Amino acid sequence: MNTQHLCPVYTKWLQLNPIDARKHRHFLQDSMQKARLQGQFDKACTLAYQTLEAAKLVLTALQNVSNHKDNGVREDIISYSAAGMYLSSLLHCRDNTQEAHNVLQQCQQQLIAVLPLHATNHTILALIKTAMHAFEQSSLLLVNNKLANSDADSSHSVGSHFVDNISISKSIHRANNRLSLVH
């Protein structure tokens, strides 16, 4: 997965200004949703990568975690996780299962990396663990679907493949909804 989807100079500025990075993340989320609703899947995917990168910048920005309100941290974790799930879902719908799987794994690894920052806050730890579990379950669904498709005989119809993709995407969206309910 290409990890640089935002301008490097702008990325540095966002790292130094997490409040502005949150605003930018919200803007990107809205733009991504609008593109998706308008059927502009390539644009939505590009914006989803940018949203995920902006969410990661906020999540990893050097901030005084002890003075940071739980609600802000919760929102950052949920936004990051939702962006990862959404991007993975978009990629899967575009038949890019391997990249969708990579996104899920990298998001899970990023959450593992920030876990020690919140070691004393049990609420945030529980949220991170829930998000990691959702990423793991979604990743397993993608892998199992890929294996099932590769084991299927050549008479496997395009229609049933499409139904499989919709089923996996719905499962990923349900995991994303569970994350939102946790907070």
MOWOSUL-V334971 format. One record per residue. RES is the residue in one small letter. SS is DSSP state (H for helix, E for strand, L for the rest). NEAR is the number of other ideal C-beta (glycine too) atoms within 10 Angstrom. Layout:
RES|SS|NEAR, RES|SS|NEAR
This chain:
m|L|14, n|L|7, t|L|9, q|L|9, h|L|16, l|L|19, c|L|11, p|H|8, v|H|8, y|H|13, t|H|17, k|H|12, w|H|15, l|H|23, q|H|14, l|H|12, n|L|14, p|H|20, i|H|12, d|H|13, a|H|25, r|H|20, k|H|14, h|H|21, r|H|27, h|H|14, f|H|14, l|H|21, q|H|20, d|H|12, s|H|17, m|H|25, q|H|15, k|H|13, a|H|18, r|H|19, l|H|9, q|L|10, g|L|8, q|L|14, f|H|14, d|H|10, k|H|15, a|H|24, c|H|21, t|H|16, l|H|24, a|H|28, y|H|23, q|H|22, t|H|30, l|H|30, e|H|20, a|H|28, a|H|27, k|H|23, l|H|25, v|H|25, l|H|23, t|H|16, a|L|16, l|L|8, q|L|16, n|L|6, v|L|14, s|L|8, n|L|6, h|L|16, k|L|8, d|H|13, n|H|9, g|H|14, v|H|23, r|H|17, e|H|16, d|H|25, i|H|24, i|H|20, s|H|23, y|H|26, s|H|29, a|H|22, a|H|26, g|H|30, m|H|27, y|H|23, l|H|25, s|H|31, s|H|25, l|H|25, l|H|24, h|H|28, c|H|19, r|L|15, d|L|12, n|L|15, t|H|18, q|H|14, e|H|18, a|H|27, h|H|21, n|H|16, v|H|29, l|H|29, q|H|17, q|H|16, c|H|27, q|H|20, q|H|11, q|H|20, l|H|20, i|H|11, a|H|11, v|H|18, l|H|14, p|H|8, l|H|17, h|H|19, a|L|10, t|L|10, n|L|17, h|H|9, t|H|13, i|H|21, l|H|13, a|H|12, l|H|22, i|H|21, k|H|13, t|H|19, a|H|25, m|H|18, h|H|14, a|H|25, f|H|26, e|H|14, q|H|16, s|H|29, s|H|20, l|H|12, l|H|19, l|H|24, v|H|14, n|H|11, n|H|19, k|H|17, l|H|10, a|H|11, n|H|14, s|H|8, d|H|8, a|L|13, d|L|5, s|L|4, s|L|5, h|L|14, s|L|9, v|H|7, g|H|8, s|H|11, h|H|14, f|H|12, v|H|11, d|H|17, n|H|18, i|H|12, s|H|12, i|H|22, s|H|19, k|H|11, s|H|17, i|H|27, h|H|15, r|H|14, a|H|24, n|H|21, n|H|13, r|H|15, l|H|23, s|H|11, l|H|8, v|H|17, h|L|14
